[in-house]
Structure formats: C-alpha cells, structure tokens
Amino acid sequence: MKPKYFLPILLFIIAVTLTVAMALRHAPMPARPVIAQTTPLPTVTPTATPTPGWWDDVDFATPTLPKLPGVKKPAFSGGAGGQAPGQPVPFTVLSCPTAGVKITSIKTASGPWWHIFGVADIPNLWYWKAEASIDGEHWAMLYRSERAASGLLLRLNLTTLPAGPLLIRLTAVDRTGNYPGPCVMRAGE
C-alpha cells in the first residue's frame, strides 16, 4: 500500500468504528424476558363410581351366522396329520432346475410343525426366500435370509393353513437381482 493512502484509510476505519459504537450505545435495549408465570393447578375431577353387577344385564351370546348355500366351511390342517415327529412328509418336485436351490426333504416335528430341509446357495447370493401357496398363483412368504443355507431351511407351522396339498417355492436371488428358476414342490398329498 502506498504511504499517501494509509492515513485516509485509517481515519475512515476509525470513523466507521466510532459511528457504529455510538449507534449501539444509543440503541434501545431489548425488553426484559418475561418470567414464567405459574397457573393454578387443575382441580381434581371426580370420576363416576361403577355400579357393581352392571354386566349381569348384558347379553354376551355370540350370534350364529346363517348357513350360505354352496359355501363350504374351511378345514384347517392343524398339524402333521397324526404322524409322529421325524416322519417324512411325501412331496412331489414340480420344478427344481438348479442344484444350489432345492428342497431335499420335509419331516414332521412336534405338533403342527414341519421341518423343511434343502440347499439355498448360489454364487454371489443376495438373499433366498421360501414361499407357500395353495393355488399356485398367490404366494405368501414364509422365510427370507441373506445367508446361504444347507440343511434345515425353515420350520413351517401348519395350524392356519387349509387342509390339503401345499405348494412350496424356494428362490435364491444374486446381487445383480437375477435368479435361477425356483424350486417348486407340492407337499402333503
């Protein structure tokens, strides 16, 4: 910086600083904060005293629905069909094109449980899933895992499934989103 400009710039900076200081000194102060005011406590509202025995007059009978013609009452399997635990469940393989995705056996367990054994392992596995269907069109997911599996794949509770054959589908998906054909089988025939 040239010496002849030094003094005027310094005086300008001092003048601006003094002007700002004077303006701040005479600026109105903000209002004092309002201290929280206490409000009266709410009064206790009396609650109604229940009348003992009021439920004696209420009818809790379950209404019966009329029988509709042509509509069958659903039958649920409720279990392994009376088989002892560890017994094989018969099944038919409908399609199982890949060796790394297959169901090898199904065995009864205690109560309404089936244990489904197989393999779910393909190169670059992202996840595998097991699904069930009674009609082959509407599938419900039973289990999903991101770890390769061999041996016991899942435990299936049959309590809420309709009696009769059940389709089970096993699908493995790789990290690119591609998957080989699923292994589909019909069990409980």
One Martini backbone bead per residue (centre of mass of N, CA, C, O) as a GRO file, in nm:
protein
  189
    1MET     BB    1   0.100   0.035   0.019
    2LYS     BB    2   0.061   0.359   0.002
    3PRO     BB    3   0.133   0.620   0.211
    4LYS     BB    4  -0.092   0.830   0.114
    5TYR     BB    5  -0.342   0.611   0.192
    6PHE     BB    6  -0.320   0.534   0.493
    7LEU     BB    7  -0.452   0.768   0.655
    8PRO     BB    8  -0.739   0.777   0.528
    9ILE     BB    9  -0.813   0.482   0.595
   10LEU     BB   10  -0.777   0.498   0.901
   11LEU     BB   11  -0.989   0.724   0.947
   12PHE     BB   12  -1.228   0.570   0.830
   13ILE     BB   13  -1.224   0.332   1.031
   14ILE     BB   14  -1.262   0.502   1.286
   15ALA     BB   15  -1.532   0.634   1.207
   16VAL     BB   16  -1.696   0.378   1.178
   17THR     BB   17  -1.650   0.266   1.461
   18LEU     BB   18  -1.774   0.508   1.617
   19THR     BB   19  -2.054   0.499   1.488
   20VAL     BB   20  -2.127   0.216   1.581
   21ALA     BB   21  -2.087   0.262   1.884
   22MET     BB   22  -2.303   0.487   1.913
   23ALA     BB   23  -2.544   0.328   1.807
   24LEU     BB   24  -2.530   0.101   2.024
   25ARG     BB   25  -2.554   0.287   2.276
   26HIS     BB   26  -2.851   0.416   2.165
   27ALA     BB   27  -2.988   0.162   2.161
   28PRO     BB   28  -3.238  -0.026   2.225
   29MET     BB   29  -3.336  -0.235   2.454
   30PRO     BB   30  -3.438  -0.519   2.523
   31ALA     BB   31  -3.666  -0.681   2.660
   32ARG     BB   32  -3.748  -0.830   2.921
   33PRO     BB   33  -3.794  -1.123   3.030
   34VAL     BB   34  -4.044  -1.334   3.096
   35ILE     BB   35  -4.157  -1.472   3.365
   36ALA     BB   36  -4.284  -1.740   3.464
   37GLN     BB   37  -4.611  -1.827   3.513
   38THR     BB   38  -4.829  -1.933   3.732
   39THR     BB   39  -5.071  -2.175   3.742
   40PRO     BB   40  -5.327  -2.319   3.830
   41LEU     BB   41  -5.422  -2.599   3.947
   42PRO     BB   42  -5.590  -2.858   3.881
   43THR     BB   43  -5.876  -3.000   3.940
   44VAL     BB   44  -6.045  -3.250   4.071
   45THR     BB   45  -6.211  -3.503   3.902
   46PRO     BB   46  -6.471  -3.678   3.937
   47THR     BB   47  -6.550  -4.013   3.931
   48ALA     BB   48  -6.730  -4.261   3.845
   49THR     BB   49  -6.905  -4.507   3.998
   50PRO     BB   50  -6.934  -4.821   3.962
   51THR     BB   51  -7.173  -5.055   3.906
   52PRO     BB   52  -7.242  -5.329   4.043
   53GLY     BB   53  -7.344  -5.571   3.802
   54TRP     BB   54  -7.395  -5.447   3.508
   55TRP     BB   55  -7.318  -5.715   3.336
   56ASP     BB   56  -7.570  -5.899   3.390
   57ASP     BB   57  -7.754  -5.751   3.149
   58VAL     BB   58  -7.557  -5.857   2.942
   59ASP     BB   59  -7.539  -5.994   2.616
   60PHE     BB   60  -7.281  -6.246   2.512
   61ALA     BB   61  -7.389  -6.374   2.272
   62THR     BB   62  -7.317  -6.550   1.993
   63PRO     BB   63  -7.376  -6.513   1.685
   64THR     BB   64  -7.528  -6.678   1.423
   65LEU     BB   65  -7.467  -6.780   1.114
   66PRO     BB   66  -7.578  -6.834   0.823
   67LYS     BB   67  -7.620  -7.075   0.590
   68LEU     BB   68  -7.456  -7.096   0.292
   69PRO     BB   69  -7.497  -7.180  -0.016
   70GLY     BB   70  -7.197  -7.343  -0.137
   71VAL     BB   71  -7.042  -7.303   0.139
   72LYS     BB   72  -6.752  -7.403   0.277
   73LYS     BB   73  -6.594  -7.508   0.542
   74PRO     BB   74  -6.297  -7.461   0.659
   75ALA     BB   75  -6.007  -7.669   0.672
   76PHE     BB   76  -5.765  -7.729   0.904
   77SER     BB   77  -5.485  -7.902   0.963
   78GLY     BB   78  -5.321  -7.869   1.256
   79GLY     BB   79  -5.090  -8.064   1.123
   80ALA     BB   80  -4.933  -8.394   1.071
   81GLY     BB   81  -5.169  -8.609   1.064
   82GLY     BB   82  -5.067  -8.794   1.323
   83GLN     BB   83  -4.772  -8.789   1.313
   84ALA     BB   84  -4.473  -8.853   1.402
   85PRO     BB   85  -4.191  -8.738   1.474
   86GLY     BB   86  -3.968  -8.762   1.185
   87GLN     BB   87  -4.150  -8.793   0.952
   88PRO     BB   88  -4.210  -8.818   0.633
   89VAL     BB   89  -4.310  -8.601   0.375
   90PRO     BB   90  -4.481  -8.606   0.105
   91PHE     BB   91  -4.338  -8.521  -0.225
   92THR     BB   92  -4.342  -8.314  -0.527
   93VAL     BB   93  -4.149  -8.232  -0.793
   94LEU     BB   94  -4.196  -7.975  -1.035
   95SER     BB   95  -3.932  -7.776  -0.992
   96CYS     BB   96  -3.551  -7.809  -1.017
   97PRO     BB   97  -3.290  -7.662  -1.196
   98THR     BB   98  -3.106  -7.614  -0.933
   99ALA     BB   99  -2.865  -7.731  -0.714
  100GLY     BB  100  -2.860  -7.460  -0.513
  101VAL     BB  101  -3.196  -7.500  -0.535
  102LYS     BB  102  -3.335  -7.709  -0.282
  103ILE     BB  103  -3.553  -7.969  -0.178
  104THR     BB  104  -3.501  -8.271   0.009
  105SER     BB  105  -3.689  -8.246   0.281
  106ILE     BB  106  -3.971  -8.355   0.492
  107LYS     BB  107  -4.059  -8.317   0.840
  108THR     BB  108  -4.189  -8.396   1.121
  109ALA     BB  109  -4.303  -8.248   1.413
  110SER     BB  110  -4.417  -8.111   1.673
  111GLY     BB  111  -4.720  -8.096   1.600
  112PRO     BB  112  -4.771  -7.838   1.344
  113TRP     BB  113  -4.482  -7.925   1.230
  114TRP     BB  114  -4.236  -7.850   0.981
  115HIS     BB  115  -3.933  -7.964   0.832
  116ILE     BB  116  -3.721  -7.796   0.601
  117PHE     BB  117  -3.498  -7.927   0.361
  118GLY     BB  118  -3.183  -7.794   0.210
  119VAL     BB  119  -3.078  -7.561  -0.055
  120ALA     BB  120  -2.929  -7.208  -0.046
  121ASP     BB  121  -2.682  -7.172  -0.302
  122ILE     BB  122  -2.528  -6.910  -0.476
  123PRO     BB  123  -2.362  -6.713  -0.657
  124ASN     BB  124  -2.378  -6.407  -0.525
  125LEU     BB  125  -2.558  -6.389  -0.277
  126TRP     BB  126  -2.831  -6.213  -0.140
  127TYR     BB  127  -3.103  -6.403  -0.137
  128TRP     BB  128  -3.354  -6.606   0.023
  129LYS     BB  129  -3.677  -6.780  -0.036
  130ALA     BB  130  -3.988  -6.886   0.113
  131GLU     BB  131  -4.294  -7.020  -0.024
  132ALA     BB  132  -4.661  -7.026  -0.022
  133SER     BB  133  -4.933  -7.230  -0.171
  134ILE     BB  134  -5.268  -7.338  -0.284
  135ASP     BB  135  -5.282  -7.230  -0.617
  136GLY     BB  136  -5.005  -7.092  -0.761
  137GLU     BB  137  -5.062  -6.759  -0.742
  138HIS     BB  138  -5.058  -6.720  -0.426
  139TRP     BB  139  -4.793  -6.588  -0.234
  140ALA     BB  140  -4.629  -6.664   0.077
  141MET     BB  141  -4.404  -6.565   0.298
  142LEU     BB  142  -4.195  -6.753   0.523
  143TYR     BB  143  -3.886  -6.686   0.432
  144ARG     BB  144  -3.576  -6.487   0.490
  145SER     BB  145  -3.227  -6.474   0.362
  146GLU     BB  146  -2.864  -6.368   0.349
  147ARG     BB  147  -2.787  -6.672   0.395
  148ALA     BB  148  -2.656  -6.943   0.338
  149ALA     BB  149  -2.804  -7.279   0.299
  150SER     BB  150  -2.779  -7.603   0.481
  151GLY     BB  151  -3.052  -7.794   0.555
  152LEU     BB  152  -3.225  -7.626   0.767
  153LEU     BB  153  -3.446  -7.381   0.655
  154LEU     BB  154  -3.741  -7.444   0.794
  155ARG     BB  155  -4.031  -7.369   0.994
  156LEU     BB  156  -4.366  -7.504   0.968
  157ASN     BB  157  -4.686  -7.385   1.041
  158LEU     BB  158  -5.016  -7.549   0.991
  159THR     BB  159  -5.262  -7.425   1.143
  160THR     BB  160  -5.360  -7.192   0.909
  161LEU     BB  161  -5.381  -7.409   0.699
  162PRO     BB  162  -5.516  -7.572   0.468
  163ALA     BB  163  -5.625  -7.855   0.380
  164GLY     BB  164  -5.384  -8.010   0.195
  165PRO     BB  165  -5.210  -7.919  -0.048
  166LEU     BB  166  -4.873  -7.773  -0.081
  167LEU     BB  167  -4.693  -7.507  -0.202
  168ILE     BB  168  -4.334  -7.485  -0.252
  169ARG     BB  169  -4.097  -7.208  -0.275
  170LEU     BB  170  -3.754  -7.172  -0.394
  171THR     BB  171  -3.548  -6.870  -0.386
  172ALA     BB  172  -3.255  -6.728  -0.549
  173VAL     BB  173  -3.068  -6.419  -0.518
  174ASP     BB  174  -2.862  -6.207  -0.666
  175ARG     BB  175  -2.684  -5.900  -0.668
  176THR     BB  176  -2.829  -5.832  -0.962
  177GLY     BB  177  -3.138  -5.973  -0.940
  178ASN     BB  178  -3.093  -6.252  -1.019
  179TYR     BB  179  -3.252  -6.581  -1.104
  180PRO     BB  180  -3.314  -6.883  -1.085
  181GLY     BB  181  -3.507  -7.122  -1.098
  182PRO     BB  182  -3.734  -7.240  -0.901
  183CYS     BB  183  -3.825  -7.446  -0.637
  184VAL     BB  184  -4.101  -7.670  -0.686
  185MET     BB  185  -4.348  -7.807  -0.452
  186ARG     BB  186  -4.558  -8.078  -0.338
  187ALA     BB  187  -4.731  -8.113  -0.028
  188GLY     BB  188  -4.945  -8.327   0.141
  189GLU     BB  189  -5.096  -8.571  -0.038
   0.00000   0.00000   0.00000
